[in-house]
Amino acid sequence: VASADKLPFEDNHFDLATAFTSFHWFYNNESVLEIKRVLKMGGIFFVARKRINRSEENEQFRKGYRVVLNKFIPDFQPPKDLSKQFIEENGFGDIKEKSFYVKEKYTIDESLILTQSFSYWHLIPDNDKEAMLQDLGHFFSENLTDGFVVRDWEIITVAGYK
């Protein structure tokens, strides 16, 4: 266990470093350069992240979710996915980016737990978290599909070579 900007490994040690739906936690130059340091020449840095699918079919759910979120985090804007550009700017080459789409089914309780794992959860004042969970629970219950909250995701993958 270590901070991404201070990895306890030798230079040129790994063939592959991955960040699966976690890159937003250490999306900074120090961490990316540290990951690059521990990769062997020709090593790969692979990032995968989720975001709500921006399809027309999913627009009503996305807008409703944002209404609840903005009630507790006014003017919140999700981070733009600049992984490809950011990795390239930090010296990785031959960068490939691909996206695919998945629909995941959650119970309302699972959806509320998932919400608490998102980085924006830490932007919500502690005294508002319970109210937000109640509002989201109500929103999710009104938007069930066959008894589930269906999260329509775009999975974005980026890979670059050292």
Secondary structure, 3 states (H helix, E strand, C coil): CCCCCCCCCCCCCEEEEEEECCHHHCCCHHHHHHHHHHEEEEEEEEEEEEEECCCHHHHHHHHHHHHHHHHHCCCCCCCCCCHHHHHHHCCCEEEEEEEEEEEEEECHHHHHHHHCCCHHHHHCCHHHHHHHHHHHHHHHHHCEECCEEEEEEEEEEEEEEC
